[in-house]
Amino acid sequence: MTHQFKSGDLALIIGSMGRRPELVGTVIVLKRRGVLMGEPFWWWMDGQMEESTAERHLMPLRDDFAPTGQKSKAVPA
C-alpha cells in the first residue's frame, strides 16, 4: 500500500525488520525518501543520528487522524 508520503510528513512506525523493534509506536517526521535493497525507505532524525525505516512499516498521521476529521465525538463526563 502506498500512502504518498512526502518530506515533513508525520508518520507512526508500525513494524520492524528486527533491527530496532523498540521504535514501533514512535511518531517521526519524515526527512527524505530513497530505495534500499530495492524497497522504498524513509530516513528521519533520531537525535543526532539519521535512521531509516521501510515505507511498508509506516502509517501516515495526517488528515483523518486529526481530531477535527475523526468521526467519534467526545462525550462530556
C-alpha positions as a Markdown table, in Angstrom:
| # | Residue | x | y | z |
|---|---|---|---|---|
| 1 | Met | 0.0 | 0.0 | 0.0 |
| 2 | Thr | 1.4 | 3.4 | -0.9 |
| 3 | His | 0.5 | 6.4 | 1.3 |
| 4 | Gln | 2.1 | 9.0 | -0.9 |
| 5 | Phe | 4.4 | 10.3 | 1.9 |
| 6 | Lys | 6.4 | 13.5 | 1.4 |
| 7 | Ser | 9.2 | 15.1 | 3.4 |
| 8 | Gly | 7.9 | 16.7 | 6.5 |
| 9 | Asp | 5.0 | 14.3 | 7.0 |
| 10 | Leu | 4.3 | 12.8 | 10.4 |
| 11 | Ala | 4.3 | 9.0 | 10.5 |
| 12 | Leu | 3.9 | 6.3 | 13.1 |
| 13 | Ile | 6.3 | 3.3 | 12.9 |
| 14 | Ile | 4.0 | 0.2 | 13.0 |
| 15 | Gly | 6.5 | -2.5 | 12.1 |
| 16 | Ser | 10.2 | -3.5 | 12.3 |
| 17 | Met | 12.6 | -5.6 | 10.4 |
| 18 | Gly | 14.0 | -6.7 | 13.8 |
| 19 | Arg | 16.9 | -4.2 | 13.9 |
| 20 | Arg | 15.3 | -1.7 | 16.3 |
| 21 | Pro | 11.9 | -3.2 | 17.5 |
| 22 | Glu | 11.8 | -0.7 | 20.3 |
| 23 | Leu | 10.9 | 2.0 | 17.8 |
| 24 | Val | 7.5 | 0.5 | 17.0 |
| 25 | Gly | 4.9 | 3.0 | 18.2 |
| 26 | Thr | 7.2 | 6.0 | 17.7 |
| 27 | Val | 6.0 | 9.1 | 15.8 |
| 28 | Ile | 8.5 | 10.5 | 13.4 |
| 29 | Val | 8.9 | 13.4 | 10.9 |
| 30 | Leu | 10.0 | 12.0 | 7.6 |
| 31 | Lys | 13.1 | 13.6 | 6.2 |
| 32 | Arg | 13.9 | 12.1 | 2.8 |
| 33 | Arg | 12.9 | 9.1 | 0.7 |
| 34 | Gly | 15.2 | 6.6 | -1.0 |
| 35 | Val | 15.5 | 3.0 | -2.1 |
| 36 | Leu | 17.4 | 0.4 | -0.1 |
| 37 | Met | 17.7 | -3.2 | -1.4 |
| 38 | Gly | 15.0 | -2.4 | -4.0 |
| 39 | Glu | 12.4 | -1.3 | -1.3 |
| 40 | Pro | 11.2 | 2.2 | -0.6 |
| 41 | Phe | 12.6 | 3.6 | 2.6 |
| 42 | Trp | 12.3 | 6.8 | 4.5 |
| 43 | Trp | 15.0 | 8.5 | 6.6 |
| 44 | Trp | 14.4 | 10.5 | 9.7 |
| 45 | Met | 16.4 | 12.1 | 12.5 |
| 46 | Asp | 16.7 | 10.3 | 15.9 |
| 47 | Gly | 18.6 | 12.9 | 17.9 |
| 48 | Gln | 21.8 | 13.5 | 16.1 |
| 49 | Met | 21.6 | 10.3 | 14.1 |
| 50 | Glu | 19.8 | 9.6 | 10.9 |
| 51 | Glu | 17.7 | 6.4 | 10.9 |
| 52 | Ser | 15.8 | 4.6 | 8.1 |
| 53 | Thr | 12.5 | 2.7 | 8.1 |
| 54 | Ala | 10.9 | 0.7 | 5.3 |
| 55 | Glu | 7.9 | 2.5 | 3.9 |
| 56 | Arg | 5.7 | -0.5 | 4.5 |
| 57 | His | 6.3 | -0.1 | 8.2 |
| 58 | Leu | 4.9 | 3.4 | 8.3 |
| 59 | Met | 1.4 | 4.7 | 8.9 |
| 60 | Pro | 0.6 | 8.3 | 7.9 |
| 61 | Leu | -0.6 | 10.8 | 10.6 |
| 62 | Arg | -2.5 | 13.4 | 8.7 |
| 63 | Asp | -5.9 | 14.5 | 7.6 |
| 64 | Asp | -8.4 | 12.0 | 9.1 |
| 65 | Phe | -6.1 | 11.4 | 12.0 |
| 66 | Ala | -6.5 | 15.0 | 13.2 |
| 67 | Pro | -9.2 | 15.5 | 15.9 |
| 68 | Thr | -11.4 | 17.5 | 13.6 |
| 69 | Gly | -11.5 | 14.7 | 11.0 |
| 70 | Gln | -12.4 | 11.9 | 13.4 |
| 71 | Lys | -16.0 | 10.6 | 13.3 |
| 72 | Ser | -16.4 | 9.9 | 17.0 |
| 73 | Lys | -17.2 | 12.8 | 19.3 |
| 74 | Ala | -16.0 | 13.3 | 22.9 |
| 75 | Val | -18.8 | 12.9 | 25.5 |
| 76 | Pro | -18.6 | 15.3 | 28.5 |
| 77 | Ala | -18.4 | 13.5 | 31.8 |
